Amino acid sequence: MLDILPLLVPPAAAGFSGIAGRRPVAVLATMCLAWSIGAAALGAFVYPLEFWNLDPNIDTAHWRLWDWRDSQLARAAHAGWNPENFTLFSRASFRQDARNP
C-alpha cells in the first residue's frame, strides 16, 4: 500500500476541507490518524516480532489471522520496545567525515 500513498494524498487533502465543518467526522478522522501513527510506531520500535508468526506457527494455524484476541498489534504492544531499533539514535550511528576530523 505504501506505493500508492502518493496517489491518495490529493484526494485526502480535498476530503479534509469537507470534514472541517463536521465535528463527528473530524473526530473520527483524528482517531483514525492517531491509530495509524500508533500502529506505525509499534512497527518501527517493537519490530522484529517474529515470535507472533511462530507461536503457534502461522503457516499451519491459519485461524490465527482472524483471531482478534491475539493480533500482531496487541502482542507488539505488550512486548515492549526492541533495543535494536534505537541504535540509529545513538552517537555511534553518526559517522564523522574523514576530511573534517
N, CA and C atoms as an extended XYZ file, in Angstrom:
303
Properties=species:S:1:pos:R:3:atomname:S:1:resname:S:1:resid:I:1 pbc="F F F"
N         0.815       -1.201        0.000 N   MET     1
C         0.000        0.000        0.000 CA  MET     1
C         0.855        1.258        0.000 C   MET     1
N         2.091        1.161        0.441 N   LEU     2
C         2.939        2.338        0.502 CA  LEU     2
C         3.199        2.920       -0.886 C   LEU     2
N         3.206        2.071       -1.895 N   ASP     3
C         3.465        2.548       -3.246 CA  ASP     3
C         2.361        3.450       -3.779 C   ASP     3
N         1.131        3.247       -3.349 N   ILE     4
C         0.033        4.084       -3.852 CA  ILE     4
C        -0.270        5.273       -2.944 C   ILE     4
N         0.462        5.399       -1.852 N   LEU     5
C         0.216        6.500       -0.922 CA  LEU     5
C         0.313        7.877       -1.578 C   LEU     5
N         1.309        8.140       -2.427 N   PRO     6
C         1.333        9.469       -3.073 CA  PRO     6
C         0.088        9.752       -3.911 C   PRO     6
N        -0.510        8.724       -4.480 N   LEU     7
C        -1.725        8.925       -5.265 CA  LEU     7
C        -2.936        9.224       -4.384 C   LEU     7
N        -2.883        8.827       -3.122 N   LEU     8
C        -4.006        9.049       -2.216 CA  LEU     8
C        -3.947       10.403       -1.508 C   LEU     8
N        -2.811       11.066       -1.568 N   VAL     9
C        -2.675       12.345       -0.859 CA  VAL     9
C        -3.583       13.428       -1.429 C   VAL     9
N        -3.656       13.655       -2.755 N   PRO    10
C        -4.560       14.711       -3.249 CA  PRO    10
C        -6.030       14.487       -2.893 C   PRO    10
N        -6.580       13.254       -3.034 N   PRO    11
C        -7.969       13.090       -2.607 CA  PRO    11
C        -8.152       13.277       -1.102 C   PRO    11
N        -7.153       12.894       -0.332 N   ALA    12
C        -7.256       13.086        1.114 CA  ALA    12
C        -7.249       14.571        1.459 C   ALA    12
N        -6.406       15.342        0.794 N   ALA    13
C        -6.364       16.787        1.042 CA  ALA    13
C        -7.682       17.433        0.655 C   ALA    13
N        -8.264       16.983       -0.447 N   ALA    14
C        -9.563       17.531       -0.851 CA  ALA    14
C       -10.650       17.130        0.135 C   ALA    14
N       -10.545       15.957        0.694 N   GLY    15
C       -11.534       15.495        1.662 CA  GLY    15
C       -11.466       16.220        2.987 C   GLY    15
N       -10.287       16.693        3.357 N   PHE    16
C       -10.163       17.404        4.635 CA  PHE    16
C       -10.950       18.697        4.657 C   PHE    16
N       -11.069       19.349        3.518 N   SER    17
C       -11.849       20.582        3.503 CA  SER    17
C       -13.331       20.279        3.723 C   SER    17
N       -13.761       19.097        3.327 N   GLY    18
C       -15.158       18.720        3.512 CA  GLY    18
C       -15.509       18.341        4.940 C   GLY    18
N       -14.508       17.904        5.720 N   ILE    19
C       -14.804       17.496        7.103 CA  ILE    19
C       -14.517       18.597        8.106 C   ILE    19
N       -14.070       19.749        7.631 N   ALA    20
C       -13.715       20.823        8.559 CA  ALA    20
C       -14.911       21.299        9.371 C   ALA    20
N       -16.093       21.339        8.783 N   GLY    21
C       -17.261       21.836        9.493 CA  GLY    21
C       -18.061       20.757       10.206 C   GLY    21
N       -17.714       19.517       10.023 N   ARG    22
C       -18.461       18.410       10.626 CA  ARG    22
C       -17.673       17.824       11.780 C   ARG    22
N       -18.092       18.098       12.977 N   ARG    23
C       -17.342       17.677       14.160 CA  ARG    23
C       -17.243       16.155       14.315 C   ARG    23
N       -18.326       15.379       14.180 N   PRO    24
C       -18.182       13.923       14.357 CA  PRO    24
C       -17.233       13.289       13.346 C   PRO    24
N       -17.269       13.774       12.114 N   VAL    25
C       -16.388       13.223       11.087 CA  VAL    25
C       -14.938       13.620       11.368 C   VAL    25
N       -14.728       14.844       11.823 N   ALA    26
C       -13.380       15.297       12.155 CA  ALA    26
C       -12.810       14.496       13.326 C   ALA    26
N       -13.647       14.189       14.316 N   VAL    27
C       -13.194       13.385       15.451 CA  VAL    27
C       -12.830       11.985       14.982 C   VAL    27
N       -13.645       11.398       14.114 N   LEU    28
C       -13.359       10.072       13.586 CA  LEU    28
C       -12.076       10.076       12.766 C   LEU    28
N       -11.872       11.093       11.948 N   ALA    29
C       -10.654       11.197       11.153 CA  ALA    29
C        -9.431       11.349       12.052 C   ALA    29
N        -9.555       12.114       13.137 N   THR    30
C        -8.450       12.273       14.084 CA  THR    30
C        -8.133       10.964       14.788 C   THR    30
N        -9.163       10.211       15.156 N   MET    31
C        -8.947        8.920       15.803 CA  MET    31
C        -8.276        7.932       14.844 C   MET    31
N        -8.670        7.949       13.590 N   CYS    32
C        -8.043        7.070       12.597 CA  CYS    32
C        -6.581        7.454       12.372 C   CYS    32
N        -6.298        8.742       12.349 N   LEU    33
C        -4.923        9.198       12.198 CA  LEU    33
C        -4.075        8.786       13.396 C   LEU    33
N        -4.617        8.928       14.597 N   ALA    34
C        -3.883        8.518       15.804 CA  ALA    34
C        -3.630        7.011       15.802 C   ALA    34
N        -4.627        6.222       15.379 N   TRP    35
C        -4.459        4.767       15.286 CA  TRP    35
C        -3.357        4.424       14.281 C   TRP    35
N        -3.344        5.109       13.157 N   SER    36
C        -2.347        4.856       12.129 CA  SER    36
C        -0.942        5.186       12.623 C   SER    36
N        -0.793        6.303       13.310 N   ILE    37
C         0.518        6.685       13.844 CA  ILE    37
C         0.959        5.693       14.919 C   ILE    37
N         0.031        5.263       15.771 N   GLY    38
C         0.369        4.290       16.809 CA  GLY    38
C         0.787        2.944       16.237 C   GLY    38
N         0.075        2.472       15.214 N   ALA    39
C         0.431        1.196       14.581 CA  ALA    39
C         1.787        1.302       13.895 C   ALA    39
N         2.065        2.427       13.257 N   ALA    40
C         3.366        2.623       12.613 CA  ALA    40
C         4.488        2.686       13.646 C   ALA    40
N         4.223        3.322       14.788 N   ALA    41
C         5.236        3.391       15.847 CA  ALA    41
C         5.526        2.003       16.419 C   ALA    41
N         4.489        1.186       16.589 N   LEU    42
C         4.722       -0.184       17.047 CA  LEU    42
C         5.578       -0.941       16.049 C   LEU    42
N         5.297       -0.775       14.771 N   GLY    43
C         6.091       -1.451       13.758 CA  GLY    43
C         7.525       -0.960       13.715 C   GLY    43
N         7.728        0.317       13.983 N   ALA    44
C         9.074        0.882       13.910 CA  ALA    44
C         9.916        0.580       15.136 C   ALA    44
N         9.319        0.569       16.306 N   PHE    45
C        10.117        0.464       17.528 CA  PHE    45
C        10.003       -0.859       18.268 C   PHE    45
N         9.052       -1.699       17.907 N   VAL    46
C         8.920       -3.000       18.565 CA  VAL    46
C         9.401       -4.117       17.641 C   VAL    46
N         9.252       -3.924       16.329 N   TYR    47
C         9.663       -4.930       15.363 CA  TYR    47
C        11.153       -5.196       15.494 C   TYR    47
N        11.694       -6.360       15.324 N   PRO    48
C        11.093       -7.580       14.822 CA  PRO    48
C        10.352       -8.349       15.909 C   PRO    48
N         9.245       -8.869       15.529 N   LEU    49
C         8.389       -9.603       16.459 CA  LEU    49
C         8.037      -10.948       15.830 C   LEU    49
N         9.077      -11.718       15.488 N   GLU    50
C         8.853      -12.962       14.760 CA  GLU    50
C         8.113      -14.003       15.577 C   GLU    50
N         8.170      -13.926       16.897 N   PHE    51
C         7.541      -14.984       17.685 CA  PHE    51
C         6.029      -15.011       17.509 C   PHE    51
N         5.419      -13.932       17.024 N   TRP    52
C         3.985      -13.994       16.731 CA  TRP    52
C         3.727      -14.974       15.587 C   TRP    52
N         4.645      -15.016       14.616 N   ASN    53
C         4.494      -15.925       13.487 CA  ASN    53
C         4.775      -17.373       13.861 C   ASN    53
N         5.490      -17.593       14.942 N   LEU    54
C         5.949      -18.946       15.282 CA  LEU    54
C         5.231      -19.578       16.458 C   LEU    54
N         4.429      -18.858       17.191 N   ASP    55
C         3.834      -19.391       18.425 CA  ASP    55
C         2.314      -19.280       18.407 C   ASP    55
N         1.554      -20.191       17.911 N   PRO    56
C         1.900      -21.332       17.053 CA  PRO    56
C         2.181      -20.861       15.635 C   PRO    56
N         2.781      -21.725       14.858 N   ASN    57
C         3.234      -21.393       13.511 CA  ASN    57
C         2.055      -20.944       12.647 C   ASN    57
N         2.167      -19.759       12.099 N   ILE    58
C         1.083      -19.183       11.313 CA  ILE    58
C         0.878      -19.925        9.996 C   ILE    58
N         1.905      -20.638        9.525 N   ASP    59
C         1.778      -21.395        8.282 CA  ASP    59
C         0.838      -22.581        8.423 C   ASP    59
N         0.701      -23.094        9.624 N   THR    60
C        -0.193      -24.238        9.842 CA  THR    60
C        -1.455      -23.849       10.601 C   THR    60
N        -1.436      -22.746       11.312 N   ALA    61
C        -2.603      -22.306       12.095 CA  ALA    61
C        -3.177      -21.032       11.477 C   ALA    61
N        -3.801      -21.175       10.337 N   HIS    62
C        -4.324      -20.008        9.617 CA  HIS    62
C        -5.451      -19.302       10.361 C   HIS    62
N        -6.117      -19.970       11.260 N   TRP    63
C        -7.205      -19.354       12.016 CA  TRP    63
C        -6.709      -18.183       12.850 C   TRP    63
N        -5.411      -18.173       13.165 N   ARG    64
C        -4.861      -17.078       13.985 CA  ARG    64
C        -4.901      -15.741       13.263 C   ARG    64
N        -4.943      -15.749       11.950 N   LEU    65
C        -5.004      -14.491       11.199 CA  LEU    65
C        -6.273      -13.713       11.491 C   LEU    65
N        -7.329      -14.401       11.933 N   TRP    66
C        -8.612      -13.766       12.199 CA  TRP    66
C        -8.930      -13.699       13.687 C   TRP    66
N        -7.976      -14.032       14.529 N   ASP    67
C        -8.185      -14.026       15.976 CA  ASP    67
C        -7.948      -12.614       16.516 C   ASP    67
N        -9.005      -11.947       16.942 N   TRP    68
C        -8.896      -10.571       17.453 CA  TRP    68
C        -8.236      -10.509       18.815 C   TRP    68
N        -8.247      -11.594       19.571 N   ARG    69
C        -7.664      -11.581       20.910 CA  ARG    69
C        -6.146      -11.675       20.880 C   ARG    69
N        -5.578      -12.181       19.777 N   ASP    70
C        -4.128      -12.355       19.684 CA  ASP    70
C        -3.637      -11.810       18.347 C   ASP    70
N        -3.764      -10.510       18.156 N   SER    71
C        -3.307       -9.905       16.908 CA  SER    71
C        -1.849       -9.487       17.041 C   SER    71
N        -1.223       -9.197       15.909 N   GLN    72
C         0.163       -8.743       15.944 CA  GLN    72
C         0.295       -7.418       16.689 C   GLN    72
N        -0.653       -6.523       16.495 N   LEU    73
C        -0.575       -5.231       17.178 CA  LEU    73
C        -0.706       -5.386       18.692 C   LEU    73
N        -1.636       -6.231       19.127 N   ALA    74
C        -1.811       -6.425       20.567 CA  ALA    74
C        -0.579       -7.063       21.188 C   ALA    74
N        -0.018       -8.060       20.505 N   ARG    75
C         1.163       -8.707       21.057 CA  ARG    75
C         2.369       -7.772       21.038 C   ARG    75
N         2.468       -6.934       20.011 N   ALA    76
C         3.571       -5.970       19.948 CA  ALA    76
C         3.437       -4.931       21.051 C   ALA    76
N         2.217       -4.515       21.359 N   ALA    77
C         2.015       -3.531       22.420 CA  ALA    77
C         2.430       -4.079       23.775 C   ALA    77
N         2.263       -5.378       23.982 N   HIS    78
C         2.645       -5.989       25.253 CA  HIS    78
C         4.112       -6.406       25.284 C   HIS    78
N         4.772       -6.470       24.131 N   ALA    79
C         6.152       -6.956       24.071 CA  ALA    79
C         7.156       -5.924       24.579 C   ALA    79
N         6.877       -4.671       24.381 N   GLY    80
C         7.829       -3.644       24.797 CA  GLY    80
C         8.774       -3.281       23.662 C   GLY    80
N         9.580       -2.270       23.894 N   TRP    81
C        10.477       -1.746       22.880 CA  TRP    81
C        11.594       -2.727       22.593 C   TRP    81
N        12.032       -2.770       21.342 N   ASN    82
C        13.167       -3.591       20.938 CA  ASN    82
C        14.398       -2.694       20.899 C   ASN    82
N        15.406       -2.954       21.737 N   PRO    83
C        16.568       -2.055       21.789 CA  PRO    83
C        17.335       -1.972       20.468 C   PRO    83
N        17.239       -2.982       19.613 N   GLU    84
C        17.929       -2.939       18.322 CA  GLU    84
C        17.421       -1.793       17.455 C   GLU    84
N        16.192       -1.391       17.644 N   ASN    85
C        15.605       -0.354       16.808 CA  ASN    85
C        16.023        1.058       17.218 C   ASN    85
N        16.729        1.190       18.311 N   PHE    86
C        17.137        2.510       18.783 CA  PHE    86
C        18.606        2.805       18.523 C   PHE    86
N        19.297        1.918       17.794 N   THR    87
C        20.718        2.143       17.535 CA  THR    87
C        20.955        3.359       16.655 C   THR    87
N        19.995        3.725       15.828 N   LEU    88
C        20.166        4.902       14.980 CA  LEU    88
C        20.110        6.206       15.765 C   LEU    88
N        19.641        6.146       16.993 N   PHE    89
C        19.540        7.352       17.809 CA  PHE    89
C        20.777        7.586       18.676 C   PHE    89
N        21.793        6.733       18.562 N   SER    90
C        22.999        6.891       19.380 CA  SER    90
C        24.050        7.697       18.618 C   SER    90
N        25.001        8.216       19.347 N   ARG    91
C        26.080        8.985       18.722 CA  ARG    91
C        26.946        8.113       17.827 C   ARG    91
N        27.070        6.848       18.168 N   ALA    92
C        27.909        5.946       17.388 CA  ALA    92
C        27.348        5.707       15.985 C   ALA    92
N        26.090        5.970       15.781 N   SER    93
C        25.499        5.725       14.465 CA  SER    93
C        25.849        6.805       13.449 C   SER    93
N        26.356        7.947       13.911 N   PHE    94
C        26.749        9.027       13.010 CA  PHE    94
C        28.239        8.927       12.728 C   PHE    94
N        28.576        8.850       11.462 N   ARG    95
C        29.990        8.781       11.101 CA  ARG    95
C        30.547       10.185       10.991 C   ARG    95
N        31.767       10.318       11.442 N   GLN    96
C        32.439       11.606       11.309 CA  GLN    96
C        33.091       11.663        9.939 C   GLN    96
N        32.989       12.768        9.302 N   ASP    97
C        33.592       12.949        7.982 CA  ASP    97
C        35.101       12.810        8.086 C   ASP    97
N        35.706       11.966        7.251 N   ALA    98
C        37.153       11.716        7.301 CA  ALA    98
C        37.954       12.950        6.936 C   ALA    98
N        37.376       13.835        6.107 N   ARG    99
C        38.088       15.039        5.715 CA  ARG    99
C        38.058       16.107        6.795 C   ARG    99
N        37.128       16.017        7.716 N   ASN   100
C        36.971       17.033        8.750 CA  ASN   100
C        36.975       16.334       10.119 C   ASN   100
N        38.156       15.991       10.652 N   PRO   101
C        38.206       15.217       11.919 CA  PRO   101
C        37.760       15.972       13.130 C   PRO   101
